Amino acid sequence: MMFSSIHKNLILIINYYEIQNNQHSILISLSGGQDSLCLMKILLNINNSKLWNINLIHFNHRWRENSDQNSYLLKYIALMFDLKIYTYINYKKFLSENHARQWRYKVLFFVSEIIKSNILCTAHTLTDNLESSLSNLIRGCTLEGLTGFSSIRKMSLNKYIFRPLISFNRDQSSWYCRYFLLPVWSDHTNYNYNLQRNRIRNELMPYLRNFFNSKIEDQLSFSLNKIKLDAIYLNYITEYFYSSIHHKNFIAINHKILGSLYSSIQSRLIKLFIQSHFEIIINRSQIEKILQYLIRPSKNILFIVSDSYTICIYVKSEWIYSSIYMK
């Protein structure tokens, strides 16, 4: 078996994150497109000594009339490579990308718990990363939203989401699939321009490449890497101040010290405060509402209400206290 440059670079990534030992069980999310087939084949090539236990999971969204045929093909591919595949069908037919994404990750974690997989592999590429960052920028986002996906992300004590192809673009995965004759399934929903992601991929990126910079992907990737380093630094600063202003006995942080800090650090501290105690990530408007309340507390308690919880914020002396009620 000839090892391509993608293999070699991926081996370097695996060695860097110490995923080369035999203590790992890998669950690969397989769609049938070029990126996921490329990921599966490369990991199988690297796993020729059977160090890892590899399984597949496929999500049938039933958005296309031929989605069931796609699922059958993937079952055949799994049989051909002697792999187990778990297929989940979206009977609710989610209409939005966000709801479908939430469903996929929920099922992915559920299956990983059942089969004891600690590494969940998705086939996100550099192209996906850039498109996600541009989409977030258009909607309005923080520095973290601009940085896109990370190569590996720790989700719990012994569970990781791993994106091995995040440094490769779609042209590279396309070449790999053609060279090794992988049966890529063409998805016509990729050309549905009602989806913002498709417009960015098929219209905006080619336009930028043709009329602004022929190496737009490389330049954007460079900028996003620099932004990511800045975001990491700000998170370190946030953790430093958080340890200084957090109450030792109660769910509270020091109001006077928080008010003396720069606004971007304040926002991060509020987000970290809520997330660390209640395991909830509050959004930008909720953070701004809390900060406005802290500047001029017009009432005794501020209620942050959502569909699943209500957070209570109140100020006493120099401390900001918080509690939560789950619905």
C-alpha positions in Angstrom: 0.0 0.0 0.0 1.4 3.4 -1.1 1.3 5.9 1.7 0.3 9.4 0.4 1.4 12.7 1.9 -2.0 12.8 3.6 -1.1 9.5 5.4 2.3 10.9 6.5 0.9 14.2 7.8 -1.9 12.3 9.6 0.6 10.0 11.2 2.4 13.1 12.5 -0.9 14.4 14.0 -1.7 11.1 15.6 1.8 10.8 17.1 1.6 14.4 18.4 -1.7 13.8 20.2 -0.5 10.3 21.3 -3.3 8.4 19.7 -1.0 5.7 18.4 -1.4 3.2 21.3 -3.8 0.3 21.5 -6.0 1.7 24.3 -8.3 3.6 21.9 -11.6 2.6 20.4 -12.5 4.9 17.4 -16.0 5.7 16.1 -15.9 7.3 12.6 -18.9 9.4 11.4 -19.4 8.2 7.8 -21.6 10.1 5.4 -20.5 8.5 2.1 -19.0 11.8 0.8 -15.4 12.2 -0.3 -14.1 13.5 3.1 -15.5 10.7 5.3 -14.5 7.9 2.9 -11.0 9.4 2.7 -10.9 9.5 6.5 -12.0 5.9 6.9 -9.6 4.5 4.4 -6.6 6.4 5.8 -7.3 5.3 9.3 -7.7 1.7 8.1 -4.4 2.0 6.3 -2.6 3.3 9.4 -4.3 0.7 11.5 -2.8 -2.3 9.6 -1.4 -3.7 12.8 -4.9 -3.5 14.4 -4.0 -1.3 17.2 -7.4 0.3 17.4 -10.9 -1.0 17.4 -12.6 0.9 14.6 -16.4 1.3 14.2 -18.6 3.4 11.8 -21.7 5.4 12.4 -24.0 6.8 9.6 -26.8 9.4 9.9 -29.5 9.1 7.4 -31.3 12.5 7.4 -33.8 11.4 4.7 -33.4 14.8 3.0 -32.8 13.2 -0.4 -34.9 10.7 -2.3 -31.9 8.4 -2.6 -30.7 8.6 1.0 -31.7 5.0 1.8 -29.6 3.8 -1.2 -26.7 5.7 0.2 -27.1 3.9 3.5 -27.2 0.5 1.8 -24.0 1.4 0.0 -22.3 2.3 3.3 -23.4 -1.0 4.8 -21.8 -2.8 1.9 -18.6 -0.8 2.4 -18.5 -1.7 6.1 -19.0 -5.3 5.2 -16.2 -5.1 2.6 -13.8 -3.7 5.2 -15.1 -6.0 8.0 -16.3 -3.1 10.2 -19.4 -2.6 12.3 -21.7 0.2 11.2 -24.4 1.8 13.2 -27.1 3.6 11.1 -29.5 6.1 12.6 -32.5 7.5 10.6 -33.9 11.0 11.1 -37.6 10.2 11.2 -38.4 13.7 12.5 -36.9 15.2 9.3 -35.2 18.2 10.9 -35.4 21.2 8.5 -32.5 23.2 9.9 -28.8 22.4 9.8 -28.5 23.4 13.5 -31.2 20.9 14.7 -29.7 18.2 12.5 -26.2 18.8 13.9 -27.5 18.7 17.5 -29.2 15.4 16.8 -26.0 13.9 15.2 -23.8 14.8 18.2 -26.4 13.6 20.7 -26.6 10.2 18.9 -22.8 10.1 18.4 -22.2 10.4 22.2 -24.9 7.9 23.0 -23.5 5.3 20.7 -19.9 6.0 21.9 -21.1 5.3 25.5 -22.8 2.0 24.4 -19.8 0.6 22.5 -17.1 2.2 24.8 -15.5 4.4 22.1 -13.4 7.2 23.5 -12.3 8.9 20.2 -15.1 10.2 17.9 -13.8 11.0 14.5 -15.4 13.5 12.1 -14.2 14.3 8.6 -14.1 18.1 8.9 -11.5 19.5 6.6 -9.7 22.8 6.3 -12.3 23.9 3.7 -15.1 23.1 6.2 -13.2 25.1 8.9 -12.8 28.2 6.7 -16.5 28.0 5.6 -17.6 27.7 9.3 -15.5 30.7 10.3 -16.9 32.8 7.4 -20.4 31.8 8.3 -19.9 32.8 12.0 -18.3 36.1 10.9 -21.4 36.9 8.8 -23.7 36.1 11.7 -21.5 38.0 14.2 -19.3 36.1 16.6 -16.5 36.2 19.2 -12.8 35.3 18.6 -13.6 31.7 19.5 -16.3 31.6 16.8 -13.7 32.8 14.2 -11.2 30.1 15.0 -13.5 27.4 13.8 -12.8 23.7 14.8 -9.8 22.4 16.6 -8.0 19.2 15.6 -8.9 17.5 18.9 -11.3 18.5 21.6 -11.7 16.9 25.0 -15.4 16.4 25.8 -15.1 14.5 29.1 -12.6 12.8 31.3 -11.8 10.1 28.6 -13.6 11.1 25.5 -12.4 13.2 22.6 -13.7 14.6 19.3 -10.9 14.1 16.8 -10.8 15.8 13.4 -7.8 14.3 11.6 -8.4 16.0 8.3 -8.7 19.6 9.6 -5.4 20.6 8.1 -6.3 19.2 4.6 -8.5 20.8 2.0 -11.2 19.2 -0.1 -9.0 19.1 -3.2 -6.6 16.8 -1.4 -9.4 14.4 -0.1 -10.9 14.4 -3.7 -7.5 13.4 -5.1 -7.2 10.6 -2.6 -10.7 9.2 -3.3 -10.0 9.2 -7.1 -6.5 7.6 -6.7 -7.8 4.8 -4.5 -11.1 4.4 -6.4 -13.3 5.0 -3.4 -17.1 4.9 -4.2 -18.0 8.5 -3.4 -21.7 9.2 -3.1 -22.7 12.5 -4.8 -25.0 14.5 -2.6 -27.1 17.0 -4.6 -28.2 18.8 -1.4 -24.7 20.3 -1.5 -26.0 22.5 -4.3 -29.1 23.7 -2.5 -28.4 27.4 -2.2 -31.0 27.9 0.5 -28.3 26.6 2.8 -25.7 29.3 3.7 -22.9 26.8 3.8 -23.4 25.9 0.2 -23.5 29.5 -1.0 -20.2 30.1 0.8 -18.6 27.0 -0.7 -19.9 27.3 -4.3 -20.2 31.1 -4.7 -18.3 33.2 -2.2 -15.1 31.2 -1.9 -14.6 30.9 -5.8 -15.4 34.6 -6.1 -12.8 35.6 -3.5 -10.3 33.2 -5.1 -10.8 34.6 -8.6 -11.1 38.3 -7.9 -9.2 38.9 -4.6 -6.6 36.3 -3.8 -5.8 33.1 -5.7 -4.5 31.6 -2.4 -7.4 32.8 -0.3 -7.6 29.5 1.7 -4.0 29.7 2.7 -4.3 33.4 3.8 -7.5 32.9 5.7 -6.0 29.8 7.4 -3.0 31.9 8.5 -5.2 34.6 9.9 -7.4 32.2 11.8 -4.4 30.5 13.3 -3.2 33.8 14.6 -6.7 34.7 15.9 -6.8 31.3 17.7 -3.5 32.0 19.5 -5.0 35.4 20.7 -8.2 33.6 21.9 -6.1 31.1 23.8 -4.2 33.8 25.5 -7.4 35.6 26.5 -8.7 32.4 27.9 -5.6 32.0 30.0 -6.1 35.5 31.4 -9.7 34.8 32.1 -8.8 31.6 34.1 -6.2 33.6 36.1 -8.7 36.2 37.1 -11.5 33.6 37.7 -9.4 31.9 40.4 -8.8 35.3 42.0 -12.4 36.5 42.2 -14.3 33.3 42.8 -15.9 32.8 46.2 -14.3 30.0 48.2 -17.6 28.7 49.6 -20.5 29.9 47.5 -21.5 30.2 43.9 -20.4 33.8 43.6 -17.7 36.1 42.1 -16.4 39.4 43.3 -18.4 42.3 41.8 -15.8 45.0 42.5 -12.9 43.2 40.9 -15.0 42.2 37.9 -16.1 45.8 37.3 -12.4 46.9 37.2 -11.5 44.6 34.3 -11.7 45.1 30.6 -15.1 44.4 29.0 -14.0 41.4 26.9 -12.5 39.7 30.1 -15.8 40.5 32.0 -17.8 38.7 29.3 -15.5 35.7 29.4 -15.6 35.6 33.2 -19.4 35.6 33.3 -19.6 32.8 30.7 -17.0 30.8 32.6 -18.8 31.4 35.9 -22.1 30.0 34.6 -20.6 27.2 32.6 -18.3 25.9 35.4 -21.2 25.7 38.0 -24.2 24.8 35.9 -22.7 23.2 32.7 -24.6 25.7 30.6 -23.2 27.8 27.8 -25.0 31.1 27.8 -25.2 33.2 24.6 -24.0 36.7 23.8 -27.3 38.5 24.5 -27.6 36.7 27.9 -24.1 37.8 28.9 -24.8 41.4 27.8 -28.0 41.4 29.9 -26.1 40.2 33.0 -23.4 42.9 32.5 -26.0 45.6 32.0 -27.7 44.5 35.2 -24.3 44.6 37.1 -23.7 48.2 36.0 -27.1 49.4 37.3 -29.0 46.8 39.3 -32.5 48.1 38.9 -34.1 45.2 40.7 -33.1 42.7 43.4 -32.8 39.6 41.1 -32.2 39.2 37.4 -33.8 36.2 35.7 -32.2 34.7 32.6 -35.0 32.5 31.2 -34.7 29.9 28.5 -36.8 26.9 27.4 -35.0 24.5 29.8 -33.7 26.6 32.7 -34.0 29.9 34.6 -30.8 31.4 36.0 -31.1 33.8 39.0 -28.5 36.5 39.4 -28.4 38.9 42.4 -25.8 41.2 44.0 -25.1 41.5 47.7 -22.2 43.7 48.9 -19.2 43.0 46.6 -20.5 39.6 45.6 -22.5 38.4 42.6 -24.5 35.2 43.6 -26.2 32.8 41.2 -28.6 29.9 41.3 -30.5 27.9 38.7 -33.9 26.2 38.3 -34.2 23.5 35.6 -37.6 23.1 33.9 
